[in-house]
């Protein structure tokens, strides 16, 4: 039996970021079901930092995470976490109304975004087809993120503060006895007054194991393919996104990373790509851009897990003292990780929202699990 102050189930980006900040206040143990942290969603992310990405409760978390990601604390990483990229949202003629509405909403948050016509959009990425792209919106704040550096930085900081990362530690039993949550795993039994459920796609399973009602988390499979570079390829092209979120592509290590932006409901599993989704990705990309595809160089899939309202679930379970939900980051987990970790820290330690979010129209109730009860 091993005791700590904060016990976290799940060592992906959610658990790692929460553990990093909580380790400043007490002992932390991070329990990971796999043999290495980040095996599932975190390790398969094609993350980029885009303040425009997500709804009104996501964007403040992303924007407030920007300073940390641009200039992380000393010792957090040996290399930069962000690399300038820029995002180009494109629209066909029949999508221009959607593009204009998106531009109007985004310019409130980011005055530097630029609405442009078709030729200007195609100048930023010359493989885009003239008969497809009628307009665009350029977001200069978008950057690539080094997912591994972000994740490992949180884990390194956690360990430097005395925290432990325990692998091959899938929870087999969760009980609360005498004010302590007790979690039995193949790698030992752990106890703590505060238990964080950061289990991603397995979050509802963890809740059931603890005798609690699920909140309705839904894992959605997303497919990524790596394609050979087309003629005229330039590594400086922006990430190109369909305004209706039907596909995106971007340069990646001298090649093209592309996705059909699929969201196929899935059980919590080790996700694998399906041939139909790969074919859909290629078809959608080729409709919009002159990118010949002779073969697929690599492919993978990951699960992006959402709550019913697609907003993260962060807060104590009302009917179970000390049980803290920290799930539902969906496709925004990497870019929001610093502020999500701060949110968990502030709610658990101080019982309030972090001061970095004071200037935004968000409240603890926006993320609390009881909004689904």
N, C-alpha and C positions, 0 to 999 in steps of 0.2 A: 504494500500500500504506500503510495507516494502522494504527498500533499503539495499543493501550490495555491496561489491566490487567484489565478485566472487560468482556466482550462479551456482550450480551444479545439474544437473538432473540425479538421480541414486545414491543410497547409498550402492551399493555393493562394492567389493574390489577396483574397479577402482575409483569411486567417493570418497570413504573414503580416499584412499591414496593421491589423488590429493588435497582433502580438507585439509588433515593433513599438507602438505607442504605449500599450499597457505595461510593457516591461519597465517603463520608467516609474511605475507605481507599485510594483510587487513582482512576485515570482510567476512565471508563465510557462505552461507546457502546451505544445502544439502537437496534436495527435493526427497523424496522416495514415489513411488506410492503405495507400500504395507504398512501394519500396523507395520512392523518391518524391519530394514535394513538387507540385505543379505538373503532374503527369497528364491530367485531363484538360480542362478548359484553358487554364493559364498557359500551359506549355504549347498549346496549339493556336494561340491568339495571333492574329495579323494586325496587332494593335496600332492605331495611330491616335494622336491627340487632336480632337476636333471639338471646340466649344459648341458647335451647332448640333452635335450628335446627341439625340435623346430629347426627352420631354422637359417640361418646366421644372421638374424636381431633380433632373439629372444635370442640366446645364450649370447650375450654381456649383455643384460638386466638382465638375470638370474645371470650370474657371478658377475656383479656389484652389485646385490642385496644381494649377500652372506654375506658380512660383517655386514650389517644392521640386517639380519635375525639371524646371529650367535650371535651378541652382540648388541641388540637393545638399544636405548637411555634409560637412567634412567627413570623409571616410565612408560615405554611403556607397560610392561607386568609383572605380578607377577610370571610367570612361563616361562621356555624356549620355544622359538618358534620352534626350530629344534631339532630333535632326530635322531641320526645316524641310518641309515638303510642299505644303499648300494643297488645298482641296478644290477641285473644279466640279461643281454640280452641273449636269447637262440636262437639256430638255428638248424633246421633239416639238414640232409646231403645236401639237395638241396638248402638250404639257406646260406651255408657257404661263398659263394662269396659275398653275401650282407653283412654278418657279418664282413668279412675281410675289405671291403671297408669302412664300418662304423667305424671300429676300427682304421684304418689309419687316417681318418678325425678327430676322436675324440682325438687321442693321441696328436694332435697339440695343443689342448686346455687343455687337462688333461693328463699329462705324467704318472699319477699314475694308469690309467686304465690298466686292465690286460686281454689280450686275452688268453683263456684257452681251453683245449680239453673237450670232453664230460664228462669223469669221474671227472675231477676237477670241472666242472660246477655243476654236480649232487651232489658233496660233499657239496656244499654250500646250497643246497636245496634237501635233499634226496628223496623227493616224486617225483622228476622228473623221467620220464621213460627212461630207458637205450636205448630202441629202437626208441626213439624220439629225444633226445637231442644229437647232434653230436659235438657241440661246444658252447662256451659262451664268453661273455665279461663282466667283472666285473668293475663297476664304484663306487669306494668307496665314492665319494663326495655326492652321493644321500642320502637324509635325508627325514624323515617324517616332515610335517609341521602341526602345530596346527592352523588350519584355523581360528577358532573362536578367538584365542588369537591374531593373526595377524590383523584380521578385527577389533576387539574391541579395539586394541591398537591404530589404526589409528583414530577411532571414538573418543576415549577418549582424544587423543592429540588434535584433532580438537576442541573439547568442551573446553579443558583447555585453548585454545587460543581465546576463545570467540565465536567459530563457533556454528552454530545451525543445528540440524538434525530435519527435519520436515517430519513426516510420514503421510500416507493417503493423499498424495499430488501429485496425477497424474496430469500432465500438460493438461489443456483443451484448452489453447490458448497461443501462443508464438508470440509476435510482437516486433519490434524494433522501438522505438519512441524517437526522440531527443537524439540519441546516447546511449539509454538504452534498454536492452532486458527486456521485461515485460512478466512474466509467471503467468498465472492465474491457480489456483488449488482449490480444495475443501477446502484446509486449509489456503487459503489466496493468495494474489497477491504479487509477488516479482519483484524487478527491480535491474539490475546490468549492468555495462558496459561490463562485460565479462561473457558469458554463456558457461559452459562446458556441452557437450553432453556425459554423461557417462552412458547412458541408456541400455547398453548391447544389448540384443536381440531386444529391442525396439528402437535402435538408429536411424534407417532410418525413423521410424514413427515420432520420435521427429523432425528430420530434415524436413520432409514434413510439420509438424505442424508449423514450423518456416518459411515455404515458400521456402525451399532449396531442391536441388536435392539430393536424396540418393546416397550413395557410393557403395551400393550393399552388405550390410551385410547379412550373411546367418547363422541363428541359426541351429546347428546340435545337435540332441539328443544323449546323451550318457547314457548307462545303468550301474548301479552298483548293485551287489548282495552280500549279506553276507551269507557265508556258514559255517556249523559246522567245527571245526578243525579236520583234518584227524589224524589217528594214527601216533605217532611220531612227532606231531606238535611242533615247536619251535618258540617262539615269535621273535627270532633273525634272522630268515630267511630274505634274501633280497627281495625286490620287484622283481618279475620275469616278464620279458616282452618279447614277441615274437618280433624278429628283424624286421618283416614286419608289426608290430603294429596291429596284429589280436586279441590280448588279453593281459591281464596282471592280476597278482594276488599278494597279499601280506598279511602278518599277520596284524590283526587289532583288538585290544582289545580281544585277545584270540581266535579269529576266522579268517576266510579267507575272505578278500574283493577281489572281482573279477569283471572283466568287459570284454565284447567282443570287447572293443575299437570301438564300433559302432559310426557311423557318419551319422545319418538319417536326411535329411533336414526337417525342421519344421517351422511352423509359430511361432512368439513369443507368447508362451503360458506357462501355468503352466504344465511343462512336467511331464508325467507319464510313468513308464516302461511298455513295452509290453511283453506278454508271449513269443512270438517268440524270442525276443532278450535275454530274460532270458535263454531260452533253448539253444540258440547258445552259450551263455557265458559258460554254464555248459559243453556243448559238447566240445568246444575248450580247456577248462581247463583240462578236463578228458583225452583228447587225449595226452596231454603233461605231465600230472602228475597223480599220484595215489591218487586222492582226492575223496573218496566216497561222494555222495551227497544224503542224505536221505530226506532232505527238505531244503528249502530256509528260512533262519531266518529273512531276511529283504531285501528290494529292493527299489530302487528309480531311478529316471532319472533326468538329468539336461540338460540345453542347453549351448553349447559352441559355441560362435558366432565369425565367422571369416570374414575378408575382402576377396575380390576376390584373393589376393595373399598371404593370411594367415599371414600377418604382421599387427600389430596394426596400427590404424589410429590415429595419434596424431598431431594436428596442427590447425592453424586458417583456417577457410573457406575463400578462396580468395575473394569471392563475398559478404561476409557478415561480416563486421568488428565486432570483439569481439566474434564471434561464434567459439568455439574451440571444435574440435572433439577429443574424448578420449575413443575410443572403439576398439573392435576387439582383445581383449587379448586372445580369444579362450580358450585353455586349459592351458594357461601359466599365468593366471592372478595372482594367489597367489604368485608363486615363483618369479615373476618379479615386484610385487607391489611396493617395495621400490624405485626401479629405474624408474619405470613408473611414480610414483608420482613426483620424482625429475625431470624427463623429462618434465612433464607438467609445473611444477614450473619454470624451467629454460627457457623454450620456451616462456611462458607467461610473466614472470617478466623481464628476461634479453634478450630475443630474440636470444638465442643460446643454443647449446647442453650443458648438464651438464658436468663439468670437470671430473666426475667419468668415463665418456665414452671416454675420450680423447685417450686412448690407444687402442681403438677398431676401426675397419674399418666400422663405421656406420656414417650416416649423417642425418640431419633433413629431407632431401628429401626422405629418406628411409621410413619415417612414414607419410609424409605430405598427406593430403586428395587430393591435386590437382594431384597426380600421377594417379588418376582414371578419371580425367576430359579430 
